[in-house]
Amino acid sequence: MLSHHEQDPRIKIAKRVAQELREGDIVNLGVGIPTLIPDYLGKKQVYLQSENGLLGMGPTPPEEKIDMDLISASKKPVSMLPGASLFDSADAFAMIRGGHVDVAVLGALQVDQSGEIANWAVPGQRILGVGGAMDLLAGAKKVIVTLTHQTKNGDPKLVKTLTYPRTGLRKADLIITEKAVFQVADGQLILVEKDPELTLGQLRSITDAHFEIAADLSVSFK
């Protein structure tokens, strides 16, 4: 039986993203679910970059080794791997804007059926702050979006049209929820993996956005 921790949908998403990252990638992790990814990389050598000035971020340190002077851009305690570099935010954003980040993994509030992303503000509520997301959308070579499939109220987060402010013109390349994985190609979502416990009809019922189905659809995403 899975533990409560293992049943957390955010953990499932973080583990799937970790599989997606390639050896040697320079990767920037956004706020929310992406902050969980370092704990599931295992021995894979990727270089985690943070816009507050760190390249070579390691997994979450044990409680007795937490140093709140060493935090990510999400203000989470982090560790440094051997060979890590510290620099100022100006250099960190120069890396991002200069196209030196291979993959940006962003949390999101909504994604529309063309792959457009909203991740920084809910109308009528306190502004979250866009952070470096706009720069990452413009500068990263690949953008992976992570989000739970539905809100706490059961509303779909993959929608036909964004109702929240969009983050930028650049669209997602890959979208990973706890229910499914979608590629974005030619302005539409392509379902490439789904939870085997869901039928296609059940998945469509919790997904407002239209999506096509890949010919080689995998049902191994558990």
N, C-alpha and C positions, 0 to 999 in steps of 0.2 A: 504493500500500500504506500502511495506517495505521501510524504510528510506535508504539513501545511505549507512549509517554505517552498517545497518543490511544486505545489499546486498553484503557486502564485503565477498568474499569466505573464507578469512582467519578466519572471525568470525564464519562462519558456521562450519569450521573444529575444531576451538577451543571449541565450544559448544559440538560437538560430542565427542571429547576427554574427556571433563569434565564428560560426562555420563559414560565413560568407567572406570574411576578411582573409586576405592572402598574405602569405609570408612576405615580409619586407614592406608592406603597406604603411604609409603615414596616414594616421586616422585621427580625426577630431570627433570627440563625443559630446553631444549636446546634453541638455538638462533632462532629468526624468529617467526613463528606461535606459537610455544609453549609458548612464553612469554605472549600471550594473555589469556591463560587458567585460571590463577588465578581469573580473573574478572568474570568467568562463573561457579565457583564451588558452588555458593550459600552457603547453610549451611553445605554442605558435609565436614566432618573433614578429610582432608588429610594433610600430613606433607611435605611441599615443601622444598627440599634441593637444595642448590646452591654450586657449587664447589669452589666459593670464600669464603665459610665459614659461611653458614647460614642454619639453620634448623628451619622451622616455618615461612616461607615467606608468607606474605599476599597479598591482591590485590594491584593494582596500587593506590598509594595515590592521593588524590586531589591535584591540582597544588599548593595550598597554603601550603601544608604539605610536599612537596617534599624536601628530604634531600639527596643531591648527595653523601654524605658519606655513605648512605645506598642504595646500588645498587646490582643487581643480577650479575651473571657471564656474562650476556649479556649487562652489563653496563646500564640497565634500572632501574629507581627509583622503589623501592619496599617498602612495609610496613612490619612490624613484628607483628605476632599474639601473644596473651598472651602465655607465656611459651616458646617463641622462644629462640634458642641458637645461639651464635656467637662463632666461633672458627677459627683456621687458615686453609689454603688450604691443608696442609699436612693431617690434620684430615679429611677434607672433601673428599680427594681422598682415604684415608684409608677406609672410609665408602663405597665408590663406589667399590674399588678393593676388599674389603672384603665381598662383596655380601650382603650388608645391604640396598641397594636401591631396592625397589620392582618394580618400573616402571621408565624407562627412556623414555621421549618423545622428539624425535629429529626432527629438520627440515632437509630437504634433497633436493639435486639438482636432483638426479635420484635414482630410485630403479629398479633393474632388476627383471626378471620374476621368479627368485628363492628367491627373498627377500633380495638380497645383496644391500648394501647402499653406495651411494657416497654423501658426504655432506660437503666437506671441500675445494675443489679446482676445478676451471674450467680451463682446459688446455689453456695456452696462455694468461690468465688473472691474475690479482693480486691475490695472495694466500689469502684466507679468514682466514686460521688458523684453525687447527683441534680442538683446545680447549680440552675439556674433552671427546669428542665423542668416541675416541678409548677406553678409560677406561670404559665408560658407556656401550659400546657394549660388552666388556669383562665381566663386573661385574654385570650389572643390571639383575634382574630376568626376566623382560619382557621389550621388546623394541617396542614402538609405533612410527611409522614414520608419520610425517605430511608434506604434500606438496600440492601445487596447481596441478591440473591434467595435465596442459600444461604450457609451457613457454609463455612469452609475444608474441613470434612469432608463437605460436600455435603448437610447437613441443611437442610430448608426453614426460612426465617425467618418466612414467612407461615403461621401455624399455626391449627389449629382452636381450641385453648385455650392461653393463655399458661402456660408452665412457669417463667418468670422473674417476679420481682415487678413488678406493674404500676406505672405512673408516676402515674396519676390516673384519675378517672372519665371525663373528657372523651375523646372518640375522635377519630381522625384524620379529616380531610376528604378528603385525597388521599394516596395511597401511590405512590412512584416507586422502582422498582428498575431494574437494567440490562436486565431482560427485559420489563417491562410497567408500565403505569400503571393504577391502580385508584382509582375514586371510592368513597367510603363513603356509602351512602344507605339510610335505614331499617334500620340495623343490619346491613347486609351489603355485601360487596365487589362492585363492578361493574367488570369489565374493560373499559377504554375504549381502550387502546392496547396493542399487543404488537409485539415484534420479529418482522419478517416471516420471519426465518430459523427461527422456532419454530412448529410446529403447535400447535393448541390442546391436543392430546393430550400433547405434550411439555411444554407449560407446566403442565398439570394434574399431570404426573408429578413435577414439582419444587416443587409448591405444595401444602402440606398443607391449607391453608384452602379452604373451599368458596367459589366465586365465580360470579356470574352474568355474562352477556356482554351488553354494550350493543348495541342494535340498529344503531348507527352505529359499531361497532368499527373503529378505525383500525389499519392495519398499516404505518404510515409511521414508526414509532419505531425508528430504526436507531442 
